Amino acid sequence: MKLQDRVAIVTGAAQGIGKAVADKLAAEGAKVVAVDVNGEGAERTAEGVDGTAVQADISKPEDVQRMVDETVSRHGKVDVLANVAAIVPFTAWDDVTFDDWRRIMSVNLDGLFLTMKAVEKPMRAAGYGRIVNVTSNVILAGTPNLAHYVASKGGVWAFTRAAARELGKYGITVNSVAPGLTATEGVMASPHAEAFEFVQMLQCIPRRGEATDIAPSVAFLASEEAGWVTGQLLVADAGMTHN
Ligand SMILES: NC(=O)c1ccc[n+]([C@@H]2O[C@H](COP(=O)([O-])OP(=O)(O)OC[C@H]3O[C@@H](n4cnc5c(N)ncnc54)[C@H](O)[C@@H]3O)[C@@H](O)[C@H]2O)c1
């Protein structure tokens, strides 16, 4: 098992890709702290993996600090941070307001800054850390109806590269995983669900992406054996953007 005795915080763990990541990291031996603004969902995921749950909004500094404090007081350390939580909108460009823009940035980018700053202290003290930030293949495709989201996810990727440069000397790696369109609760409840047929025509592997297709890429980058890999983008999209 790749993550035996490792302690892993997974944000956005109540459903979708975050839940699949929590399940996979636990299957690889990690003690999982399932974090979500949806506290009941986080509890359900935690119960399923014999882990613990923290209800937290990653855009709030006090919530994020509590998330790390509770993890360290319960488990003694933080080895892995998997940043999966995000808001995935569907808004025509003409309708995107500055408030929409700020809301997306506050979760998708501020949340990353806050969580990474907060785990950095225990990771640096231990001389070990694995941070995996989920971005999206829309940063390569420039997908419509998502301009503010695409901008935030481009920021996730650029920030990942910069943080890898800053934190490598402390034994901390920072990488990104870019999923393609994936059937999650969030996507299936939105107009994105109508895009599967079209997207499958662009993929090398012509079937619908599931959350369990994404989790193994996160697990690899979260593992000790990925220690020589940092500042990288691992695109998990069935080859849609491979050219
Ligand atoms: N599903 C896709 O097609 C797809 C494609 C590319 C990238 N992604 C990325 O994968 C990740 C997960 O996507 P998904 O489809 O599973 O999403 P989802 O909407 O199904 O789940 C997102 C989870 O994040 C939680 N969350 C939202 N805001 C939060 C906050 N402020 N604090 C804490 N938790 C919060 C939600 O409660 C929810 O449980 C996101 O980063 C998304 O951008 C998804």
PDBQT file of the ligand as one rigid body, heavy atoms in Angstrom, charges set to zero:
ROOT
HETATM    1  N1  LIG A 301     -16.358  16.837 -12.527  1.00  0.00    +0.000 N 
HETATM    2  C1  LIG A 301     -15.645  17.341 -13.537  1.00  0.00    +0.000 C 
HETATM    3  O1  LIG A 301     -16.009  17.227 -14.728  1.00  0.00    +0.000 OA
HETATM    4  C2  LIG A 301     -14.350  18.054 -13.251  1.00  0.00    +0.000 A 
HETATM    5  C3  LIG A 301     -13.481  18.267 -14.317  1.00  0.00    +0.000 A 
HETATM    6  C4  LIG A 301     -12.279  18.926 -14.079  1.00  0.00    +0.000 A 
HETATM    7  C5  LIG A 301     -11.972  19.343 -12.800  1.00  0.00    +0.000 A 
HETATM    8  N2  LIG A 301     -12.838  19.113 -11.781  1.00  0.00    +0.000 N 
HETATM    9  C6  LIG A 301     -12.440  19.555 -10.450  1.00  0.00    +0.000 C 
HETATM   10  O2  LIG A 301     -12.529  18.450  -9.573  1.00  0.00    +0.000 OA
HETATM   11  C7  LIG A 301     -12.891  18.901  -8.275  1.00  0.00    +0.000 C 
HETATM   12  C8  LIG A 301     -14.128  18.177  -7.797  1.00  0.00    +0.000 C 
HETATM   13  O3  LIG A 301     -15.166  18.353  -8.739  1.00  0.00    +0.000 OA
HETATM   14  P1  LIG A 301     -16.548  17.573  -8.607  1.00  0.00    +0.000 P 
HETATM   15  O4  LIG A 301     -17.132  17.497  -9.961  1.00  0.00    +0.000 OA
HETATM   16  O5  LIG A 301     -16.324  16.341  -7.808  1.00  0.00    +0.000 OA
HETATM   17  O6  LIG A 301     -17.379  18.651  -7.766  1.00  0.00    +0.000 OA
HETATM   18  P2  LIG A 301     -18.712  18.514  -6.896  1.00  0.00    +0.000 P 
HETATM   19  O7  LIG A 301     -19.420  19.812  -7.067  1.00  0.00    +0.000 OA
HETATM   20  O8  LIG A 301     -19.461  17.257  -7.192  1.00  0.00    +0.000 OA
HETATM   21  O9  LIG A 301     -18.120  18.429  -5.414  1.00  0.00    +0.000 OA
HETATM   22  C9  LIG A 301     -17.401  19.500  -4.887  1.00  0.00    +0.000 C 
HETATM   23  C10 LIG A 301     -17.357  19.372  -3.379  1.00  0.00    +0.000 C 
HETATM   24  O10 LIG A 301     -16.625  20.496  -2.877  1.00  0.00    +0.000 OA
HETATM   25  C11 LIG A 301     -17.341  21.019  -1.764  1.00  0.00    +0.000 C 
HETATM   26  N3  LIG A 301     -17.062  22.442  -1.608  1.00  0.00    +0.000 N 
HETATM   27  C12 LIG A 301     -17.450  23.468  -2.434  1.00  0.00    +0.000 A 
HETATM   28  N4  LIG A 301     -17.075  24.634  -1.914  1.00  0.00    +0.000 NA
HETATM   29  C13 LIG A 301     -16.426  24.367  -0.745  1.00  0.00    +0.000 A 
HETATM   30  C14 LIG A 301     -15.800  25.184   0.234  1.00  0.00    +0.000 A 
HETATM   31  N5  LIG A 301     -15.809  26.519   0.139  1.00  0.00    +0.000 N 
HETATM   32  N6  LIG A 301     -15.219  24.579   1.286  1.00  0.00    +0.000 NA
HETATM   33  C15 LIG A 301     -15.231  23.220   1.411  1.00  0.00    +0.000 A 
HETATM   34  N7  LIG A 301     -15.821  22.396   0.519  1.00  0.00    +0.000 NA
HETATM   35  C16 LIG A 301     -16.409  22.978  -0.557  1.00  0.00    +0.000 A 
HETATM   36  C17 LIG A 301     -18.801  20.771  -2.101  1.00  0.00    +0.000 C 
HETATM   37  O11 LIG A 301     -19.630  20.809  -0.931  1.00  0.00    +0.000 OA
HETATM   38  C18 LIG A 301     -18.739  19.391  -2.740  1.00  0.00    +0.000 C 
HETATM   39  O12 LIG A 301     -18.845  18.356  -1.774  1.00  0.00    +0.000 OA
HETATM   40  C19 LIG A 301     -13.038  20.416  -8.374  1.00  0.00    +0.000 C 
HETATM   41  O13 LIG A 301     -11.811  21.031  -8.032  1.00  0.00    +0.000 OA
HETATM   42  C20 LIG A 301     -13.326  20.630  -9.849  1.00  0.00    +0.000 C 
HETATM   43  O14 LIG A 301     -12.957  21.908 -10.267  1.00  0.00    +0.000 OA
HETATM   44  C21 LIG A 301     -14.022  18.482 -11.978  1.00  0.00    +0.000 A 
ENDROOT
TORSDOF 0
